[in-house]
Amino acid sequence: MQDLVYELAGGDPLKVNDILMMKVSDAMIWMIVKEKKAYTEWLVQRNDRD
């Protein structure tokens, strides 16, 4: 879970604290991660076509 928060913060320790302070619900974090993962996969596929 800690790794997940760290990744959401882009690896910035200060932002990690912000995210933890916001007390973002686990469900919300999972939604963000899923969207981010889907977006990354979409980008990869799009770049493969070029």
C-alpha positions in Angstrom: 0.0 0.0 0.0 2.9 2.3 0.9 4.4 1.7 -2.6 1.1 2.6 -4.2 0.9 5.9 -2.4 4.5 6.6 -3.3 3.8 5.8 -7.0 0.8 8.1 -7.0 3.0 10.9 -5.6 5.4 10.4 -8.5 8.1 9.3 -6.0 8.1 12.7 -4.3 8.3 12.2 -0.5 6.6 15.6 0.1 3.7 14.6 -2.0 3.5 11.2 -0.3 2.8 13.1 2.9 0.1 15.2 1.2 -1.6 12.1 -0.1 -1.5 10.4 3.3 -2.7 13.6 5.0 -5.7 13.7 2.6 -6.6 10.3 3.9 -7.7 9.2 0.5 -9.8 6.1 0.8 -8.3 2.8 -0.5 -11.0 2.5 -3.0 -10.2 5.9 -4.4 -6.5 5.1 -4.7 -7.4 1.8 -6.5 -9.5 3.8 -8.9 -6.7 6.2 -9.7 -4.2 3.4 -10.1 -6.5 1.5 -12.4 -7.1 4.6 -14.6 -3.4 5.4 -14.6 -2.5 1.8 -15.6 -5.2 1.8 -18.4 -3.9 5.1 -19.6 -0.3 3.8 -19.6 -1.3 0.7 -21.6 -3.2 2.9 -24.0 -0.2 5.1 -24.6 2.1 2.1 -25.2 -0.4 0.7 -27.7 -0.7 4.0 -29.4 3.1 4.4 -29.6 3.5 0.9 -31.1 1.3 1.9 -34.0 3.5 4.8 -35.1 
